[in-house]
């Protein structure tokens, strides 16, 4: 197998190096990945595929390269002698080409991609990385035996993908276009594993720096290396899933949740490059993306809004958090707030600070997950949806577009809010589990980075 990997590296070098010498780096992106990115949909068991990172580079010739790391763990392994930790490093290089078919109503793009690379699996020392972070964040450290001892296995890997995208114009959107996308991915690593996925997404984007899509898909993953932890992870990443991908200027957001297993995987990162399109002039604010944190709960807050007029925006917001209730059976509380409503913003486009008010409604979801008696599966012991009404008041700093790059402006929202969500009927449950942040009246402060074509 190592000889085959060496031949693959030689082949990739022969094919890619000449093209790289005549092309330039188009885009470089990095995303930190973690199963704590639940968006209030997935559960954060902090096991199986638990943490990682994705680094990718795109060149003007169509060549791309990706490096992805992941740490796999199983704290409650039923066969501890077979190991409870497994590190994974994926290295790929390939070529992508897009064929464009322009129509009067719909613009159709067909992108065909293929790549080859390597899988390094076993002990890569990621336990040190995980525990260093846990120590910094004041989280209990996790020491587990590796599934293959100190061994490290290397496998070749091949991927093929297709994506068909249809974009169409909608009155009222000046710079961005809604689109439908259907994609397919197949991957194969001899003696390691294989799988495929299909997706269907609805999104909105411009030609350069703004892209937000939400969709559903189906994935199937299979293993060939007879490592129990690897097989459990593959099973948890099979079946129907929902996903979200977004880019707004420098920021990247990625999320996927598997409906059958309840597991999620996602992260936040950044881009450093842009295609060669002149977008220095101010773009429209067809839609904006908001990412921040609420206090004192320290919940992550995500949101996007659509421009309805000079001072009015239609907004959709989500905040989520989780906490450990009992470490012995890994009982965890997941809580999320989902709401939509109207935001009114005062001021002139030349103002550097613009005050705003918002009114919205939605639901609060509270759930509790734990291990079953045999510690073989996760059990949802409690799940409740409670209606909510929310109001916020705050200011948007740098609303005049003082900080902008390639057509995307960046501002900071500072707000205080009050949420009303009747919780008296949950009093016994709150006391039994020791749940947090379950209040009828919940005051909070929020700080968020806001990104849009024009603030």
N, C-alpha and C positions, 0 to 999 in steps of 0.2 A: 504493500500500500504506500509506503514512503517513497518507493521508486516512481510509482504512478504520480504522486504529488509533485515530485521533482520535475518530471516531464511536463506536467501541467503548468508549473511556474515558468519553465523555459518557453513553452508555447505562448503563454500570455505575454511574456516579455517580448517575444518576437513580433507578435501582432500589435501590441499597444504602444511600445516605445517609439517607433517611427511616427505614428500619428500624434503622440504627445509632443514630439519635438516641433511639430508644425501647428500646434494649437495652444490656446491660453486657458487658464483657469477661469471658468465662468461663474461658479458658485461653490461655496464651502459652507457646510452646515453642521451643527452639533446639537444633539438632543440628549439630555439626561433622562433615563427611563426608570420607572418604578411602579410597583403594583399599588402604591398609595394613591396613584392618580385614578380615583374611582369615579369621579364626577357624580357620586351619589347613586350610581347604577350598579357597579361591581362591588364586591366585598374585598376588603384588604386583609387577607389572611397572613400576608407577609411570609409566604412560603411558595414552593415551586419556583416559577420564574419571578424572582423577587426584585432584582435591581439590574441596571445595565446602562449602556450608552450607545449612541449611534453617531458615527462620523461619516459624512459623505462628501464627495467632490464631483463636480460636473465640469466638463471641458467643452470648448467651442466645437471640437471635432465630433461630438456625440459620445465620446468615451466617458465613462463614469467609474468611480470606485467607491466602495463602501466597507467600513469596518464596524462590526457590531459586537458588543460584549454583553454577557448575561451571567448572573449568578443564580443557580438553582439550589434550593434547599428543601429539606423535608424533616422538620423538627420532630414530628410524631411518627417516624418510620416504624412500621410493624416488624421490620427485619433490620435492626440497626447494624448488624454485622455486614450487610450489603452496602452500607454507606448512606449518608444523609446530605451530602453536598457534592455539587457538580458544576464546574465552570465551563463556559462556552465562549469561543471566539470565532466569529465568521468574517472571512476576508474575501471580497468579491471584486472583480473588474469586468466591465462589459461595455457594450455598445448599444445605444438607443437612437432610433430614428423615427421622426414623426412625418406622416403623410397628411397633407391638408386638402380637403375638398370643400371649396366655398360654394355655398348655395345662397339663394336670395333670402330664405327664411332662416335656415340653420347652417352654421359652419361646423363641419364634421372633421375631427382630427383622429387619425389612427396611429397609435404609437406602438412599435414593436421593439422589444428589448431582449437581450440575451447576455448572460454573464457566466463566468466560471471562477472558481476560487477554492478556498480551503476551509475546513472546519478543524479547530483545535479544541479538544474536549478532555476534561479531567481536572487536574490540579494546576491552576494558573495563578494561585495566590490571591484570589478575590476575597477569601475569608478575611484577610488583613484589611482590604479596602472596606468591606462591610463593617467590620468592628471598629475601624477608625472613625467612620461616620457615626456609628451608634454611640461611641464614647463622646464625640463632640456634641451630639444631639441629646445626650443623657438618656439613651435607650439601652436596655439590657443587651449585652454582647452575645453573639451566637457562635459557639464552638462546636463543630460537627465533623465527624470523620468523612473523608472523601470516598466516593463510590469506587474509585480505582486506586486507592492509596495515593502514592506520589506519581503515578504513571500519567503520561500525557499522550493521547492518541491523535493522529492526524488523518483526515479524510479529504478526498477531493469533493467538490460541490459544484452543481450546475443549476442555473435558474433560467427560466423563460417566462416572459410576461407580455400581455397585450392589454391595450386600453383604448376604448372607443369613446370619444367625447363629442357631444353635440351642444353647441352654444347658440343661444338665440337672444335677440334684443327684446326688451320689455320697456314700454313707455315709462318715463320717470327715472330710469337709471341712465346716467350720463356717461360714466366711465366704465362701469362693470356690466357683465352679462351673466344671467343665470345659465346653468348648464346641467346636462345629464351625462353620467359617465358609467360605463360598464367595463369591469376589468377582470383579468384572469392571471393567476400566477401558478407556476409549477416549479418545484424544486426537488432535487435528488442528490443525495450524498451516499455513494456506495458504502455498504456495511455500517452506515450511521443512521440514515432515515430519509424519508421522502414525504411529500405532501402537496396539496393544492388548495387554492381558494378562489372563489368568485365573489365579486362585489357589484353593487349597484348604488350609485350616489347621486344626490342632488346638491348642487353648490352654486357659488357665485364668485366671479373673479374678474380681474382686469388682465391685461397682457403681460404684466410684469410682477407686481409686488403684493397684490391682494388676492387671497384665495381661501374660501371657507366652504367645506363640504361635509355633509352628514349622510350616512348610508347604512345599509345592511349587507350581510354577506354570509357565505357558508365556507367553512374550512375543514379539512381532514388532514391529520398528521399521524404518521406512523414511524416507529423506530425499528432499527435493525441491529443495534449493538448490545441488546440484552442487559441494559442497565435499568433497574427498576425505577429509579428516580427520573431518568430521561423518559421512560414510558409513561409514567404518571403525568408528567408535564405535557407530553404530546396529547394524552387523552383530555386534559383540561383545556387544551387549545383547539378542540375540534367541535364542530357543530355550528349552529347559527350564531352570528355575532353582529353587533352594531359598532360603527366606528365614526370617528370625527377626525378630520385633518384640516389644519388651518395655517395660513401664513399671512402676516400683515407686516410688510417691511422687513425689519430685522428679526421679528419674532416668529417662532415655529411652535405649533401645538399639535400633539398627536395622541389619540386615545382609541382603544379597542376593548370591548367587553363581550365575553362569551356567555351566552344566555343559559346554557345547560349547566356549566360548572360554576357560574357566578363570578369568575375571575376576570380581572381587568389588567391592562398594561398600557402605559402611556407616559408622556412627559412633555417637557417644555425646553426649547432650545433657541438657537439663533442662526440666521443666515448672514453671510458677509459679502455676497456678490449679487449682481443684478444683470439681466440681459442688456444688450446694447440698444436701449430705447430711450429717447429723450423724454424724461418725465420730471425734469427739474421744476417745471411749472406746477402750480397748485392743482391738484385733482379734486374731484367732487367727493363728498362724504356720503356716497350711496349707502355704505354701511361701515360700522366701526367695530373694533374688537377691544375688549376690556379685560385686564388680568390684574388681580390684586389679592389683598388679604383683609379679613375683618378682625377686629379686636373687641373684647378680650379673648374670644374663642379661638383666634388664630386659624380660622377656616379659610380655605382658598376660595376666591371668588372669580367666576368667569362670566362674561356677558357679551352680547353683541346687540347693536341697535341699527335701525333703518331710518333714514332721513325722510320725514314727512312734510317738512316746511322749514322756514327760516329759524324757527325756535322750537319746533316739536319733533320728537323722535319716538318711534315705537321700539321698545326694548325687551329683551329676553335675558334673564339673569339666573345664575346658578351658583350656589355656595355649598361646600361639602367639607366634612371632617370625619375622622374616626378616632377611636381611643380603645385601649386595652382595658377590659373589665376584670378579667381573671387570667393570669398568665398560665396557670396550671392546665386549663383546658382550652387555652387560646380563645376565650370569649371576647368578642369585640363588638363595639357599638359603631354603627354607621349612621350619620345624620346628614341630611341635605335639604336645601331650601330651593324650590323652583318657583319662579314668578315671571310674569310679563305685565307690561303696562305702558304708561306714557311718561316721557321725561320732557319737561319744559325748561329751556335754557334762555336766560336773559342776556342782553349785551349785544354789542356791535362786533362784527368780524375782526375789527382792529383792536379790541380789548385783549389785554394779556391775561386777565382773570375774568371768568364768566360764572356767575352764580346759577344754580339750577335747583329745581324741585322735581320730585318724581312720585308717582302713585301707582302701585301695582298690586296684583293678587296672584295667588297660586296655592301650593301645598308644601308642607314640611313632611319629609319622610324620615322615620326613625326605625332602625332594624337592629337586631341582635343575632349574631352568628356564633356558633360554638362547635366543637368536635362532638361526635356522637359517642355513645358509651364505649364502643370498641376503637374509637379514634381512627376510623376508616374513612369517614366522610364528614363534610361540614353540614350542619343542621341550622336552618333559619328558625330560631325559637320565637322571634317576635318581629312583626312588621306592621307599621301603622302609618297611615296618611292623614294629615290634619290640615284643614284649610288655613290660609293665612292672608293677611292684608298688610302691606308694607308702605312706608313713606320715607323718603330720604330728602335731605337738604345738604347742599355742599357747594363747592366751587371747582371749576376746571382751570388749572394753571396752564399757561402758555397756549391759550385757546386761539391766539392769533397766528399759529403755525410757525412760531419762532424757531422751533426745533423740527426740522423736516429733512428728508433725504429721499431722492428719487420718487417724489410724488406722494410720500407718506409722511404725515405729521404726527408728532408724539406730544402728549400732554399728561398731566397728573391730576387725577380726581381725588379730592379729600372730602369725605362726606360723613355725616352722622345719620343714623336711621333708627326706626322703631318698627318692630314687627309684632303684630297681634295674631296669635294662634292659640285657640282654646286648648288648655292642657290639663284641666282638672281631672278629666276622666282617665288620665295616664298616671295619676299620682301613685297608685299601688305598684305599677310596673316600674316607675322611676325609682321608687324606694327598694324594690326587690333586686333590681339589677345594678343600682347605683348609677343610673344614666345621667349624662351631663347635657347642659344647654337645652333643657326642656322647660321652657317658661311660657306663660301666657303672654306676657309683655317682655319683649327682648330688645334691649337697647344695645347698639353697637356703633363702632366707628370703622370706616373703611378707607383704605388708601389703594389706588389702582393706577396702573399705566394704561393710557387710552391711545389707541392707534387708529388712524383713519386717513383717507385721501386728503381731507381738509377738515380740521377741527372746527 
